[in-house]
Amino acid sequence: MKPDSAHRRISSFEKRFGKPHLYLAYHAAFPLALTADLLYHLWINFQQNIHGRVLDIPWVAVADILLSPLCEEVGRELYEMDGEVRHQLLKQLQADTNFSQQRLLQLSDFLLEYVQQQLYSDNPDIQDFAQAQQWTALAYKQPKDAARKLALVYANLDHQDITELIRLELVVETLAEPLREFRELQIYARGMAHFARGAMAEATAQLAQISKTGNRIQIAGVSLPIPEEIRKTQSRTRQQFLKTPNLNALEYFDFEVVTVDAFGQVTKTQHNQAQFVTQDLGNGVTLEMVAIPGGTFLMGAPKSEKGSDNDERPQHQVTIQPFFMSKYPITQVQWQAVAALPRVSYSLANPSRFQGDNLPVESVSWHDANEFCARLTKGTEIAYRLPSEAQWEYACRAGTTTPFYFGETITSTLANYDVSVTYTFEQKGIYLGKTTPVGKFPPNAFGLYDLHGNVWEWCADSWHRDYKDAPSDGSVWQNSHDNPYRMLRGGSWSDGLQFCRCANRFRVEPEGRFNLLGFRVVFS
């Protein structure tokens, strides 16, 4: 669940039941899972705030919370809160002067005592429930002990126990805030969950962050093993190792940014400078990755924008963390260099209809693009991937709010598109009917080229019919249910300007291969 949705759910609960109910909900958010008995004991033990004032929480609040949208029944008489709802309730508890950090420590003591007998139950489900609660309590009271206990579980775990590896990752991710000093544990948990799901490239890339050599990783004083399958992948990766760029020694490049009016006339030319790193792909082939600064922008288009559609609304603010994006769409020479690296899931050949080393690779599917990223990740130990839709639009706009990063329109001297139909009052040009070499046209204010036209660019996200409940943090927006479509941005050589706008969205099945479809890559 996204933060805005969680906030609305909590506000609706308070509006319906009142503040005393919300106070109990704060406390109910502390355990990782709830039973009616546990929540009843929380109600009994926490009738007062830290100053001794009675909170007047009615007994019926126990049932109201479990049956409300704050909780979901996940087993027989077992309930859980969504992670974001839980996070926000605990954050509110700490900010409330009735409770503050002192109440978290009191909850830790209570939960440790509550689960003591259950830890020795003959029922494995009860044992698992109690163990998770113990980890939660320790994470807030004695985070080092909690991290060590979790590490010991990993140390003694059968790596073929897929269910337990995935369950443990959920526990560690849920406790990320109190265990923030143990970043290595979180990385290990993510890596082992990828391993459990069979995503070997992602698992290798994760574990490579905390172990460059050797068969084990030291976390919280515990020696944790690296599965043999990952060690073999690491070994093969190092045999094909590409030189990793030094992210602490960025280079600068200069460029000119132009702005045009509705007639396509240049009204402003500005000198800009941006930073980048160069990824060596071998045999003299390189990939330039531009540093994109973080910031907040308004994603989507207003109803007044010509050619816009309802899937571009509601407009909403999104905050983007800094990341790197390839300066150009991936070219055919770059594609061929990475295609020569060891296969991860799919075979790769140059599928392009329009042949040329410096032309963008096209006729690639979403799966092809992800295979490219997986091979590059495997060969560099940098987690390359497709951009999220939010990252793509933020990078495309580069601080602008107009339909195009050039301004109110585009002309044939600024991008490669179908110039036979005008957007505002610009002149028609000569339709090329094919791709053009990357970098032929001027860049945007971030120093990125060809984001309007040339080839559509795959994004990581699933299709959604509008931006209701869209992420506000720039993350990839995936569906919880099966969705056959993936997102494309930017328009192509074959499309009119309304499809090349910053906010325009297009969807295609992930298997789709057309000579309009390309991509570029990012890493954070």
N, C-alpha and C positions, 0 to 999 in steps of 0.2 A: 504494500500500500504506500502511496505517495504521501509526503508530509501534509499537504493541503487537505487531502481526504481524511487523514487521521485526525487532524485538527477539527474538521467539521463533525466527525463522528463523536469526538469527545465533547464538543460544544453542544451538540444535540442531546447527548446523554445528560449533561448538567442542566440544560434547559428543561428537560422532561422530569428529572427526578430531584434536582436541587443540589446544593453544596454538600450536605452531609453524605449523600450517596457518592459524590465525586471524591470525597476524602477517603472512603473505603476503596474506591477504584484505584486511587494512588497506591494504597497498600497492596491491592490485588495484583498490581503490575510488577511487584518485586519478584515473586517466584516465576520460574520459567513456565510452569504449568499449574493449573488449579484443579482442586476437587472441592466439592461442597463442604467437606469436613475441614480442609485447610482454610478456606475462606471464612468459615464459621469461627475458627480459632483466631484468625486475624481480627475478626469483628470483636471477639471477646477481649483480646489482649490489647487492642489499640483503640479504646474508647475515649482517650484523652490525647491532647496535643502535647508537645514537649514541655509546655509551661504548666501542665496540669489542668487545663480547661477541658470540660466535657464537650465532646463533638456532636452529641445528640444524633448518632447514626442509628436508624431503626434496624431491627433484626431482619426485616423484609428486604433490606438492601443486598443481602447475600444472594437471594434468588434473583433479584432484579438485575444484578451485575452479570450473573452467569447466563441469564436468558436474554441479555441485551446484545446489540451489535458489537459491543466491545469485546465479546468472547465468542469463540467458536468451539463447538463440541468436536473433539478430535478422537475420542474413544469412549468406551463405556464409562460415564460419569467423570470424564477427564476433559478439561477445557484449556484453551490457550488464547492469548491475545495476539493480534498481529504485531509483528516486531516494531513497526513505526508507532502504533498506538501505545504499546508498552513503553517505548523510549520517551514519547512525549509526556506520558503520565508521570514517569519517574523524574523527568526534567522539571515538571511543574511541582512535584512534591519537594524537590530540593530547593526550588525558588520560593516556596510558600514559607513564611515565617512561623507558621504553626508547626513545621516539621524540620526542614533544612537537612543538612548532611547527618545530623544527630539521629534522625529517625531511620536513615538507611542503616546505620550501625545497630540500632535497636532491632530492626527487621532481620538483620543478619544473625544476631544472637537468637532471636525467636526461631528462625528457620532451622538453624543448626540443631537446636534442641528438639524441634518438632520432628525432624527426619531421623533422629538418632536410632530409634528402634526399627524404623522401616529399612534401614540399610542392611539389616540382618534378616530380612524376610526371606522365606522360602520361595516366594513368588518373584520371578525375574522382572516382571513388569513393575512391581512395586519397588524393587531394588533400583531399577533404572530411574524411576520417578524420583526416588529419594536422593540418588547420587547427583542428578541434575540440580536438585534444590540445594544440595550441599555445596556444589560448585558455585552456584549463584551467591549464596551467603558468604562464602569465603572470598569470592572475587571483590566484594565491596569491603570486607573487613580485613582480609589478609590476602591481597592479590597474588603475592609471591607463592603462597601455599597453594592457591587455586591453580595457578599456572603449572606448578610442579605436579599436582595431582592429575591434571589433564594430560600433561606430557607423559606421565607414567602410564596412563591408560593407552596412549598411542604406542609407547614402547613395548607393551605386552599384547598389542592387538594383532590379530591375524589380518594381513593386508588383503586377503580375499574376502573379508567380511564387509561387503560393499555397503550394506545398510548401516552398519555402525560407523563407518568412515563418513558417510553423508550426515548421519545424526550428529556426530561430534563436531563437524564443521558448523552446523546450525547453532550448536551450543556456544562454540567459540565466537562466532560472528555476533550472536546475541549479547555476549559479554564483552564485546570489543571495547566499550567505554571504560569499565573498571579495570580491564586488562590492557589498557592502551600502552603500558610500558613494555608489554611482551609482544611486540610487533612480529617477531620471528614465529611465535606460536600461531598467530593468525595466518601468516603466509604458509606455514607448514600445513595447517588445517585446510586451506584452500587448495594447496597443491595435492594433498592426499584425496580430497573430494573429486578433483579433476581426474586423478588416477582411478578412483573407484568408478567413474562414469566412462572410462576408456579414452578420455581426452589427453593423450600422452604428451602432445606438444605443449598444451597449456600447463600440465602438471610439471613438465621439465622446466618451463619458463619460470613458474612460480618458485620452485625449489632452488633454481639457479640463483635467485636473489639472496639466498642465505647460505648457500654452500657451493663453492666453485669446484672444490675437489673433495675426494674422500667418499666414504660410504655412509657416514653418519653426520648428524647435525646436533649441536649442543643447544638445548633450550631449557631454561630455568633449572640448570644443573643436571638435566637428564639427557642422555645420549639417545637420539632417535634415529632409526634406520631409514635409509633411502631404498625403496623397493628396487630389486634387481632390474626390472623392466625399465625403470627411469634411469638407472646407472648406465644401462646399455644405450639408451637414447642419448644421454649426455655424452657418452663416449663417441657415438657416431656424429653427434653435433660438433664436438670439438675437432673431429677429423675434417669436417667440412666448415670449420669455424670461419666466419667473416669478421673482419676487424670491427669491433664495436666503437662507434664514435665517442669522443670525450665530451660529455655533456657539460663539463665545467669549463670548456674552452670554445665558446661559440664564436663563429665568424659573423661579419657584417656584410650586407650587400645594399647597394643604393638603387633606387628606381624612381620613376615618375608616375604620379597618379593623376588621372584626368577626371574632370566632372563636366557633364553636358546638361543642357537644358532640354525642354520638351521637343525642340526642333533638331536635337542632335548636335548642336553647336557647342564647342568647348568653351566653358565659362571660367574654368579654373584649372591650372596645372600646378601640382605641388611636389616638391622633392621629399621623398621618404627614405627611411633606412630601417632594415629589419635584421634579425639575427637568425642563423641557421646552423645546422650541423650536416656533415656529409657522411652518408652511409656507403661504405665501399661494398659493391656487389661482385667484385672480382673482374679480372680481365679488362680493367680500365673503365668499367661501367659503375656509375655512382647514382645515389638517390639523395637529393637534397631535401631535408626536412626543416621547415620554417617554424620558429618558435612563435606560438600564438599566445598572447597575453590573456590572463583571465579577466573576467568582467561580467556584468549583468546587461542583458538586452531584452527587447520586446520581441518575442517570437511570433510569427504568423503575420497575417495581413488584415487591414481594416476592410470593411465592406465597400468602402469608397475606392479601393484600389482596382483599377481596370484588370479584368481577366482573373481576379481572385475567386476562390471557391470556399464553400463552407468548411471543407476539411482543413483550411488554414486558420480556422477560428475555434474557440475564442483566443484572441491575442493574450499572451501571458508572459510574465517576466521569468527569465531563466538565468541562473548564475552558473557560469562556466569556469572551471579551474584551468590553469595554464596547460597547454599540451603542444605537441609538435604535429604538423600536417605536411604532407608532401607538397612541394612547391607547384608541381604540375600533376595532371592525371598520369597514372603509370603508363610509361611508354613501352613500345614493343621490345626494345633492347633490354629494358629493365625486366620486363616479363620473362624474356628468354633466359636472362641470367639467374633469376630466382627459380624458374622451371627446371634448371639443371641441378638444383639442390635436391636432397633426398625427399622422396614422396612421404606425405603424412597420411592423407586419406584418398586423394584423387590424383590421376595422372594429368599433366598439363602439356599442351602444345600451343603454338601461336595460332589462334583461331581467326585472326583479323582478316576482314575482307579487303581493307585498304592497307597495303603493305608499306612499311617504312620504319626504320629504327626509331626516329624521333616522332612518329605519329603515335597517338594514344592507342593502347591495346583496346580492342573492342570485340564484340560478340562473345563476351565473357559472362557467365552466370554468377549469381550471388555465391554459390558454392565454390566456383572457380576462384573468385576474389578472396574468399576465406582460406582456401588452400594456399594461395599466394602468401597471405599473412602468416599462416601457420608455418610454412617453410622458412619465411624470413625470420620469424620468431625463433624457430629451431636453430637457425644458422647464426643468430646474433645474440641470443639471450635477452633481447629487448622485445617486449610484448606489442608487436605491431598488430593492428586490427583495422577494421572499417570504422569510420566515424559514426557517432550517433547522429540522428537528424539534427538535434539541437547544436552539436558541435559544428556540423556542416553549415547550417544557416548562420550561426554566429561568425564563423570564419569567412563565409561569403559576404556578409554585410560589412564586416570590418569597421563597425561603428556607424554605418549609414542606416537610414530609415526609409529610403526611397525604394521603389520597386527593383532597381538594379544598383549595384555598387557604383556604377558610373553616374547615376542620377535618375532622371525621370524616364529615360529611354536608352536605347543602344543603337549604334549604326554598324554598317558592315566593316567599318575601319576599327571597331572595338571588339568584335566577337564573330564567331562562325555559327550562323543560324539561317533559317529560311527567311530571307529578306524580302520575299514577294508580298508579305503582308506587313503593314506598318502598325506600330503600337500607339504612337501619339502623332507627331507632325514631322517625324524624321523622313528623310528621303529613302526610297527603295535603293537597293544595291544589286550586285550580281550574285545570284545563288550559286554556291560552289558545288553542292550536292555530294560532299565527301568530307572526311576529317582533314584537319590542317595540323602542321607540326606544333607541338606544345610550345608555349611562350611566344607565339607570333604576335599576340595582341597584348595591350597594356594590362598590368596587374591591378589588384585592389590595394587598399591602404595597408594590409598586412603583408603584401608582397606575394600573394598567391595568384596564379594565372589560370585562365580557362575555366573559371567556375560558371560562367554563362556560356552555354552552347558547347560546340565540339562533340562531347559525348556526355550522356547521362552518367551520373556517378552513384554507385551503390552505397547505401548506408546500412548499418547493422540492424535497424529497427524493424519490427513487424508493422503491418499496416493497421492504422486506426482511423475511423471515419471522421474524427475531429480531435481537438485538443483537450476535451474534457478529461480531467484527472491526469493530464500529462505530467511527466517529471519536471520539477523545477530546478534540478541540479545538473542538467545536461547529460544524464545517464541514458543508456540504451533503453528504449521502451519496448518491452516484449509483452506478448499476450499470454495470459494464463491458460488460454484454450488454443486449440489447433487453429492456425491461421496460415493459409497457403501463400500469402503475399509478403514481399519485402520492399523496402522503400528505395526510390531513386530521386536524385535532385539535379537541378541545373540546366535541363534541356539539352538539345543536341544540334548537330549540323542540319538536321531534317525538320526542326521544330520552329514555330513562330515565337515571337518574343514573349507572349503571355505565358509560355511554358518554360521560359528561361529566367523568370523572376526569382529573386532571392527566396521568396516564401512558397513558391510552387512545389507541389508534392505529386509524385507519380508512383504507381505500384505495379509490380510484375511478379509472377511466380519465381521462386528462387532458382528454378531450373532454366529460366528464360535466357536465350542467347540470341541477341539481335545486334546488327552492326551499328547500333546507336549507343550500346551499353559499355561503359568503362568504369573506372573507380580510381580513388586515391586512398592513401593510408594515413593512419595517425598512430602516435603512442603518447603516453602520459609520463 
